[in-house]
């Protein structure tokens, strides 16, 4: 179904409040609009089976709206709910004149969410997922198909004569760049926050990147008197020793 139905402005107020979100829109909207959109599992395969894609639309408090703003969370795997934290600030920044659109990435939570059962081990997760969903089904959860989802979502939004804006954060910038390759003329402006370069960003390099950034940070720590007082004259070595003690079982409590 692609019908937009009234739904709560905030999916889980208590959970959002607990992580420090501001839940005070400039002109509170009683209801948002939610939809479970039918999108193809494989856009390049004729008569592909459909999967569900969840999206939420927060109408601009001041009508008529002067445009729409689509928010793409990161991850991969970041749900749309946490982006509701931005509603208050964005309504203030836009003077309440833009519709805010919160899509949920395919494979996440309400958008045909995938899961690994009870395991956190990557290899076991892969085996579980292939066994539960099949490799052919999983092959449809690509950034290219996710980019097509954005296009499909835009075509199903209520009619609007204003401009369209796209905001992506972290992996959301990776997805936004793929979307722009496929649909370069649909958006009037795009914001990339925490850019993931398509030619450099690979999950296989993630640990190396974090280690490099952490090593630089700890080196800077060694130049700071307060940090040196807590970490010693060689913070990098202290940090590695800390983890070695954990791995060996010699450090049971901090």
C-alpha positions in Angstrom: 0.0 0.0 0.0 1.1 3.6 -0.7 -1.7 5.4 1.1 -0.5 8.1 3.6 -2.2 7.7 6.9 -2.1 9.9 10.1 0.5 8.7 12.6 2.2 10.1 15.7 4.7 12.9 15.2 7.2 11.0 17.3 7.5 7.2 17.1 8.7 6.8 20.7 8.8 10.0 22.7 10.4 8.4 25.8 13.2 6.8 23.8 14.0 10.0 22.0 13.9 12.1 25.2 16.2 9.6 26.9 18.9 10.2 24.3 18.6 14.0 24.7 16.4 14.9 21.8 14.5 18.2 21.9 10.8 17.4 21.3 9.4 21.0 21.1 8.6 21.9 17.5 8.1 25.6 16.9 4.4 24.8 16.0 3.6 21.3 17.1 1.8 19.2 14.5 -0.8 16.9 16.0 -0.1 14.1 13.5 2.5 13.2 10.9 1.7 11.1 7.9 3.1 7.6 7.5 3.1 5.1 4.6 4.3 1.6 3.8 5.3 1.9 0.2 5.6 -1.0 -2.2 9.0 -0.9 -3.9 10.7 -3.5 -6.1 13.2 -5.8 -4.5 15.3 -5.5 -7.7 14.6 -2.4 -9.8 16.5 -3.9 -12.8 14.4 -7.0 -12.8 11.0 -6.9 -14.5 8.2 -8.1 -12.3 10.4 -8.3 -9.3 8.8 -9.1 -6.0 7.9 -6.1 -3.8 9.1 -5.2 -0.4 7.8 -2.7 2.1 9.5 0.7 2.6 8.4 2.8 5.5 8.4 6.6 5.4 7.1 9.4 7.5 6.1 12.9 6.4 5.9 15.8 8.8 3.8 18.5 7.2 5.1 22.1 7.4 3.2 23.9 10.2 2.8 26.9 8.0 0.7 26.1 4.9 1.2 25.9 2.0 4.6 24.4 2.3 7.4 26.1 0.4 9.2 22.8 -0.3 10.3 19.5 1.2 13.4 18.3 3.0 14.4 14.6 2.8 16.6 13.3 5.7 18.9 10.3 5.1 20.3 8.7 8.3 23.6 6.9 8.4 24.7 3.4 9.2 24.2 1.5 7.1 21.4 0.4 9.4 20.4 3.7 11.0 16.7 3.8 11.4 14.5 6.8 10.6 13.2 7.3 14.1 16.4 8.9 15.5 16.1 11.5 12.7 13.0 12.7 14.5 15.4 14.4 16.9 16.0 17.0 14.2 12.3 18.0 13.7 12.4 20.8 16.3 15.6 22.4 15.1 14.7 22.1 11.4 11.3 23.6 11.9 12.9 26.5 13.7 15.6 26.9 11.0 13.1 26.8 8.2 10.5 28.9 10.0 8.1 26.0 9.8 7.8 26.2 6.0 9.2 22.9 4.8 7.7 19.4 4.8 10.1 17.0 6.4 10.4 13.5 5.0 12.0 10.6 6.9 12.5 7.5 4.9 13.6 4.3 6.5 16.4 2.5 4.6 15.4 -0.8 3.0 16.4 -3.6 5.3 16.1 -1.5 8.4 13.3 -1.8 11.0 10.0 -1.0 9.4 11.4 -1.2 5.9 11.5 -5.0 5.5 14.0 -5.1 8.3 16.7 -7.8 8.2 18.1 -9.4 11.3 20.7 -11.8 12.5 18.7 -13.6 15.1 20.4 -13.5 18.5 24.0 -13.6 17.3 26.4 -10.6 17.0 29.2 -12.7 15.3 29.5 -11.5 11.7 30.1 -14.9 10.2 27.2 -16.5 12.1 25.0 -13.5 11.2 25.8 -14.1 7.5 24.9 -17.8 7.7 21.7 -17.1 9.6 20.6 -14.4 7.1 21.3 -16.5 4.1 19.4 -19.4 5.7 16.5 -17.2 6.6 16.2 -14.9 3.6 18.2 -16.6 0.8 21.1 -15.0 -1.0 18.9 -13.9 -3.9 16.7 -11.9 -1.6 19.6 -10.3 0.2 21.2 -9.3 -3.1 18.4 -6.7 -3.5 19.6 -4.7 -0.5 22.1 -2.5 -2.3 22.9 1.2 -2.2 21.7 1.4 -5.8 18.3 0.0 -5.1 18.1 2.2 -2.0 18.8 5.2 -4.2 15.9 4.2 -6.5 13.8 4.0 -3.4 14.3 7.7 -2.8 13.1 8.5 -6.3 10.1 6.2 -5.8 9.3 8.0 -2.5 9.4 11.4 -4.1 7.0 10.3 -6.7 4.5 9.2 -4.0 4.7 12.4 -1.9 1.6 14.6 -1.8 1.8 17.2 -4.6 4.1 20.1 -3.8 5.2 23.1 -5.9 8.1 24.1 -3.7 11.8 23.2 -3.9 13.3 19.9 -2.8 16.2 19.5 -0.5 18.2 16.5 0.5 20.2 16.0 3.7 22.4 13.0 4.3 24.7 12.2 7.3 27.5 9.6 7.3 26.3 6.6 5.2 23.4 8.9 4.3 26.0 10.9 2.2 27.1 7.7 0.5 23.5 6.9 -0.4 22.9 10.6 -1.4 25.8 10.6 -3.8 24.6 7.4 -5.5 21.1 8.9 -5.7 22.6 12.0 -7.4 24.4 9.8 -10.0 21.1 8.2 -10.9 18.8 11.3 -10.6 21.0 14.4 -10.9 18.1 16.8 -11.5 15.5 16.0 -8.9 16.9 18.0 -6.0 17.4 21.8 -5.8 20.1 21.5 -3.1 21.9 18.8 -1.2 23.8 18.8 2.2 26.4 16.1 2.8 27.2 15.9 6.5 30.2 13.7 7.4 31.0 12.7 3.8 31.6 9.1 3.0 33.5 9.1 -0.3 32.3 6.3 -2.6 35.8 5.5 -3.8 37.3 5.4 -0.3 34.6 4.2 2.1 34.6 0.5 2.6 33.6 -1.4 5.7 36.7 -3.6 5.3 38.8 -0.4 5.9 36.7 0.8 8.9 38.9 -0.6 11.6 42.0 0.9 10.0 40.4 4.3 9.7 39.2 4.3 13.3 42.7 3.2 14.5 44.4 5.9 12.5 42.2 8.6 13.9 42.4 7.2 17.4 46.2 7.1 17.3 46.3 10.8 16.2 44.0 11.7 19.0 46.0 9.9 21.6 49.2 11.5 20.3 47.6 14.9 20.8 46.6 13.7 24.3 50.3 13.3 25.1 50.9 17.0 24.5 48.1 18.0 26.9 49.0 18.3 30.6 45.6 17.2 31.9 45.5 14.2 29.5 49.1 13.3 30.3 48.3 13.3 34.0 45.7 10.7 33.5 47.1 8.6 30.6 50.9 9.0 31.3 53.6 10.3 29.0 52.8 7.8 26.2 49.0 7.6 25.9 49.1 5.4 22.8 51.1 2.7 24.7 48.8 3.1 27.7 45.8 2.5 25.6 47.2 -0.6 23.9 48.3 -2.0 27.3 44.7 -1.4 28.6 43.2 -3.6 25.8 45.9 -6.3 26.2 45.0 -6.5 29.9 41.3 -6.9 29.0 42.0 -9.6 26.4 44.3 -11.6 28.8 41.7 -11.4 31.5 44.0 -9.7 33.9 41.8 -6.6 34.1 38.5 -7.6 35.5 37.2 -4.1 36.6 38.1 -0.5 36.0 
